[in-house]
Amino acid sequence: MRVIAVADHVIDLEPGAGDASGTVVAAGTPAHVADKGVGASAGYLTVALQAATTATPS
C-alpha cells in the first residue's frame, strides 16, 4: 500500500472470482480512492496515506 499511496492514479477492482469479479469500484488519485470508501483497498489505502503524511524523512 505504501507504493500505491504515492501513485499518480489508482484503479481499484472488486475482488472475487468468476463473472462478479473485476468490476471497477473506484479510480483516481490515491486520496480520491481512499475517500470514496468502497472496495477492499480503501481502508488500507487510508492508513497508508496517513502514514505517508506523518512519516519523517531520515
Helices and strands as residue ranges (DSSP letters): H 2-5, E 10-13, G 18-20, E 24-28, H 30-36, H 42-54
